[in-house]
Amino acid sequence: MKTQRKILIVDDNQINVSILTEILEEYQLKSVNDGISALKVMEEYQPDLVLLDIMMPDLNGYEVCQKIRQNPSMHQSKIIMVSAKTLLSERIKGYEVGADDYVTKPFDDGEMLAKIKVYMRLISEEEVNIIIRKKADELAKLSSNLKNKNDQLQHEISKRLDAEKKLEGERASLKHKVEEQTIDLRESLDALEHTNKELIKANEHKNRFISTMNHELRTPLNAILGFSDLLFGEFYGKLNHEQMDYCKRISLAGKDLLDLINDILEISKIDAGVITLVKENIDINRLFQNTLMFVRTQAHKKNIRINPQIDCGRSLVIGDLLRCKQILLNLLTNAIKYSSPGADIIVKAVRFDSKTIRIEIIDTGIGIELAQQKDIFKEFYQVDEKRDEKLGGVGIGLALVQRLVNLHNGSIGVKSDLGQGSTFWVNLPSLDSGKTSEIKREKPLTIYNVDSRKGKKILVVEDEDANLTLILDMLAIQNHTVKIAINGKDAIEAAKSFKPEIILMDLYMPVMDGFETTKMLREMTTFAKTPIIALTASNDNVTMERCISAGCTDWLAKPIRLSKLFKKLNRYLGTE
């Protein structure tokens, strides 16, 4: 026979008690008319549910509820407060002291009965869960006992097998071998699973690295290939033999950079040991000259002087020329980036010992705290994320440098004081081949004024000097009137005053990027339909979708080729 659920009614109004008694006739009921009596009855009666009035003599419903919840022997009962108090604060107070529900008077009989049935069902489910947990504990204990008995039985079987015939012995031996092979197989599977997880993790890092490198390294390639296009096209006049030779040198530099990009994009293979260095004896003087030419414009933009010093004679570094240049280029770029305008940077080569040359890049920039110096060579680590992102840093340059140095069996480190500057040093294997040779500093490149050009009105938004010069020279061929801006904020102001017919928009710039700038321009009626061509080195689908979403009309991938630029202009302006 099914046991009736017990309900305790606590109410000093007999009419309410009678109504509830009539509604709840299917349950075992008990009623009291004050809080003190309720607490006494609770201990013995142990109701499943309490219907508790609030306004009562001696103890009110809130106090009674709180005392029930504080008593371990009573706190399992469900409590529904039944009161004429309707304010939200009064209902919240009921919940705070431990009530499970709150019903206001007058209540609907059907709703009250349905609500109580819901709670009774919840109580039943909780009891079932308790029973299940108890049964589970019993089963676990039983399982443990069975295992112990099984272990004892296995021991007895093993003893008997020792005394059996040779065939039985062979069976035991075979069983043992199978068990060993099973364990070996399980260990192999576990190791394989672990390796697969590590491979997945490594592949994710590789993809992030490749995506970032693809964008960052296309910037210098854009200048090299773009200016090569202009020179070979002879748009500024015929080239003589010497000029053609210079052009050839530029093309070779472009090829070197392209090869370097391909190598960098495969940097994830370094850990797998599949990267092979093309080692040669590299003259320090040659290494410095070949590297400094790549940072001259960047340094000139901030009026920074780079002073090379070779204090080790005509020494030879044993290494891969392209990768040694990349090591030095990354360190120099960082030194320029974090140095104040007008500062001096020293690039120094000294003999560390008979088999090692030390290269030092010494700046007077912002410096690095001692606690952060141990982390700066980690992938994607940034000392100050917001500042580094504004300066164009992504936290991979030093990680790449460290890997390349390690490939050369060298070492790298830093000495730095916050606010005083940093000295990054690299030790590379070397041969001593003679005396010190001086390096002549070349004059910095300059960018000419383009405000007087005539033709279509074009606003060029680009923060890289080399890219900007390249685009301006390309546009000069068609005699356009060009206005330039080096960040998004300047672009907004330039567009308002200049009113361009088309805008060439770089996407990644300091202060305000091209995405945000395009969105702001599209919000202005004047530029709602002005063609905006995105200039990007990231030609993946995600970047393209962001371009279109921001409001760009079209996009042009870097490195920018002359024919493709003219094709875009012809499409939107009809300039060809």
Secondary structure, DSSP 8 states (H G I E B T S, - for coil): -----EEEEE-S-HHHHHHHHHHTTTSEEEEESSHHHHHHHHHHH--SEEEEESS-SSS-HHHHHHHHHH-TTTTTSEEEEEES---HHHHHHHHHHT-SEEEESS--HHHHHHHHHHHHHHHHHHHHHHHHHHHHHHHHHHHHHHHHHHHHHHHHHHHHHHHS-HHHHHHHHHHHHHHHHHHHHHHHHHHHHHHHHHHHHHHHHHHHHHHHHHHHTHHHHHHHHHHHHHHHHTTTS---HHHHHHHHHHHHHHHHHHHHHHHHHTGGGTTTT-----EEEEEHHHHHHHHHHHHHHHHHHTT-EEEEEEES-SEEEEEEHHHHHHHHHHHHHHHHHTS-TT-EEEEEEEEEETTEEEEEEE--SS---HHHHTTTTSTT--SSHHHHHHTT--S-HHHHHHHHHHHTT-EEEEEEETTTEEEEEEEEEEEE-SS---------------TT--SSEEEEE---HHHHHHHHHHHHTTT-EEEEESSHHHHHHHHHHH--SEEEEESS-SSS-HHHHHHHHHTSGGGSSS-EEEEES--SHHHHHHHHHHT-SEEEESS--HHHHHHHHHHHH---
